Amino acid sequence: MIQLEQTSEGILLPVQAHARARKNALVGNHASRLKVSVRQAPEKGKANVAIAKLLANSLGLRPSQIELRSGSTSTKKVFLVTGIDLTELRVRISTCLDDDAL
């Protein structure tokens, strides 16, 4: 199960990042994190931007609703998601993954 955390600012979404992948995709659940693959190399924050963009597009959010909170140089990242409730975010992630990752 992906461990989403509700805060006063929004929802913290833990991500396991895989840069230099074959394709951009939400892959599944990895150690209670959403595994995300992007083609972009992890240079100068380019992969972080690609991950945020992929999350926004895949989850039907505006880019301004996704913000990297921690892990800018790590494969383990945490994004803040705003403007959506926890239940709806769970549904959207589950729909993208088409399984019971949540």
SVG drawing of the C-alpha trace seen along z (x, -y; Angstrom):
<svg xmlns="http://www.w3.org/2000/svg" viewBox="-12 -26 36 31">
<polyline fill="none" stroke="black" stroke-width="0.4" points="0.0,0.0 1.3,-3.4 1.6,-5.5 -0.1,-8.8 0.0,-11.3 -2.5,-14.1 -1.0,-17.3 -2.4,-20.8 -0.7,-21.9 -1.9,-18.9 -1.0,-15.3 2.5,-13.9 3.1,-11.4 6.2,-9.2 7.9,-8.3 10.5,-5.8 12.1,-7.4 13.8,-5.6 15.5,-8.0 16.9,-7.0 14.0,-4.6 12.7,-3.3 9.5,-5.3 7.7,-7.7 5.2,-5.8 3.7,-5.3 4.9,-1.8 3.5,-0.5 4.2,-0.1 7.7,0.2 8.2,0.3 5.1,-1.7 6.1,-4.4 4.7,-5.1 7.3,-3.9 7.7,-6.4 10.0,-6.0 11.1,-8.8 13.3,-8.9 15.1,-12.1 18.6,-11.8 19.0,-12.9 21.1,-15.9 20.5,-19.4 17.0,-18.5 15.7,-17.6 14.4,-14.2 12.6,-15.9 10.8,-18.2 9.9,-15.3 8.5,-13.3 6.4,-16.3 5.1,-16.8 4.3,-13.0 2.5,-13.0 0.4,-16.0 -0.5,-14.6 -1.2,-11.1 -3.3,-12.2 -5.2,-14.9 -3.7,-17.7 -2.3,-21.1 1.5,-21.4 1.1,-24.0 -0.5,-21.3 2.7,-19.2 5.7,-20.3 8.9,-18.4 9.3,-18.5 12.3,-16.2 14.8,-14.0 15.9,-16.2 19.1,-14.2 17.8,-10.8 15.7,-8.1 13.4,-8.4 11.4,-11.6 8.3,-13.1 6.0,-15.4 3.3,-17.6 0.0,-17.4 -2.5,-20.2 -6.1,-20.9 -7.4,-17.3 -8.6,-15.2 -6.9,-12.0 -9.7,-9.7 -9.8,-11.2 -6.0,-11.0 -6.0,-7.3 -8.7,-6.6 -6.7,-8.4 -3.4,-6.6 -5.2,-3.3 -6.9,-4.0 -3.5,-4.9 -1.9,-1.7 -5.0,0.4 -4.5,2.5 -4.8,2.6 -1.5,0.7 -3.5,-1.3"/>
</svg>
